[in-house]
Amino acid sequence: MLLIPAIDLKDGQCVRLKQGVMDDATVFSDDPVKVAAHWRDQGARRLHLVDLNGAFAGKPKNLAVIRDILTEVGNDMPVQLGGGIRDLDTIEKYLDMGLQYVIIGTAAVKTPGFLHDACDAFPNQVIVGLDAKDGKVATDGWAKVTHHDVIDLARRFQDYGVVSVIYTDIGRDGMMSGVNIDATVKLAQALSIPVIASGGLTNLDDVRALCGVESEGIEGAITGRAIYEGSINFREAQDLADTLGS
């Protein structure tokens, strides 16, 4: 199972939010490129980027630093990015820069036709990000909880051709409260494409728990606050995941 370090970008810095609140950001580094290189050197096999400013603005806002990160590590491992991706031109621009996967979240829910077009235009390079609370999908930086059931929506997007689903339990993200294993497994069992868990990964027990259900279709887990605050040693955690998965 892949453990995927997250670099959340706000105003060119590497930050972490609590439950998606922009005003509740902890700055971990003012050099995200150095952070990306660090995770590569620690054995990461994929990197997760979020343009937080872009997510709220609806268009890319951290292009320069994203380009620099891709220049630094893009040849060493796949990089996936979400936040502010609302049109095909933006996707093409990112892929031309060396990005491997684009993550479409709010736009997938609000304008599913765009997601469908993106999957057609860029096969095997589109991931959908579904953020949910109590089984219902949230949008707009988690500000709005919709009536959409997360499993129903994921099945529809699977038919469009997305390569995987990133599932975030927004009640747990950034709160160091553990992964919602039951909800993640329930979603994975309903799909034929892989699910990447996000939100709440806290310690090696969470890694063990996820590895225990990997066979249900869970490809990996995104980790942020835990690896920055030290409750998880990334290399140790990935080694553990590799051992349990072998």
Secondary structure, 3 states (H helix, E strand, C coil): CEEEEEEEEECCEEEEECCCCCCCEEEEECCHHHHHHHHHHCCCCCEEEEEHHHHHHCCCCCHHHHHHHHHHHCCCCCEEEECCCCCHHHHHHHHHHCCCEEEECHHHHHCHHHHHHHHHHCCCCEEEEEEEECCEEEECCCCEEEEEEHHHHHHHHHHHCCCEEEEEECCCCCCCCCCCHHHHHHHHHCCCCCEEEECCCCCHHHHHHHHHCHHHCEEEEEECHHHHHCCCCHHHHHHHHHHHHC
